[in-house]
Amino acid sequence: GAELLRRTTRRLHLTDSGRAYYDRARRILADLAEAEQAVSNEQGALRGELRVAAPLSFGIGHLQPAVQDFQVRHPEVTFDLDLDDRQVDLVKEGVDVAVRIADLADSSLVARRLAPIRHTVCASPEYLARHGVPECPEELADHRALVYSNSHHPGIWTYLDGEGRRQRVQVNPCLRANNGDFLREAARAGEGILFSPLFIVHRALAAGTLVPVLGHVRWPSVAAYAVYPRTRHLSARVRTFVDFLAERFAGTPYWERDLEIPDGD
């Protein structure tokens, strides 16, 4: 009784229900093909589509080369990537795996920890020469702040005091954006001070176009996870891809190895 198609005088298109039905049917057919493949003479070869969601900056900077290397190993696996900082509904949108960078809330999803995600506060040498270098977190309130607008509390930066307790400072945004790469480039141009994950600013820090501020302060860390729906049968494509990501990002992330940044919690 559900309306799957909607027809007008000029076109025929899927309804939201039709799109959801189509996407899930495609995944069922792909799983069927994989099951047949598993018992054929070509055992071990993966094939079919993986729908993956990830934050935009992490996806472009770090997931893209991972996907490329995975496809070298498994050339018959295709990818449909959704790169967006919003949190997708995996079941509703038919996503196989998502990379999430956060303190995960309890959910029905299965989560595999991939890597620690540490943060730093940084600015360009030119900005600090013009506006001075803050000596303590409270002085950040007197500076031009570049703020990531998708955070839970934009304009509030959290740090750890000497006893490991979380403290907060209210900053004054001169620029808000929902993309970390945009904010990094604004910081490199000398527009303000930035609170950012290291995976976004590591190259700028290594090149000296950004420098850490308040190097004695510890900033809280989170983690990157691969999450996927809890099902009775986990696709071999999903399982193999998640194992691949966990192996690739194991240990100290490569974007941190040449940086001297104080540990978070």
Secondary structure as UniProt FT lines:
FT   STRAND          5..7
FT   STRAND          12..14
FT   HELIX           16..38
FT   TURN            41..44
FT   STRAND          48..54
FT   HELIX           56..58
FT   HELIX           59..63
FT   HELIX           64..73
FT   TURN            75..76
FT   STRAND          77..83
FT   HELIX           90..93
FT   STRAND          97..101
FT   STRAND          109..117
FT   STRAND          119..123
FT   HELIX           125..131
FT   HELIX           137..142
FT   STRAND          144..148
FT   TURN            149..150
FT   TURN            154..155
FT   STRAND          156..160
FT   TURN            162..163
FT   STRAND          166..170
FT   STRAND          172..177
FT   HELIX           180..188
FT   TURN            189..190
FT   STRAND          193..197
FT   HELIX           198..207
FT   STRAND          211..212
FT   TURN            215..216
FT   STRAND          222..229
FT   HELIX           236..248
FT   TURN            254..258
//
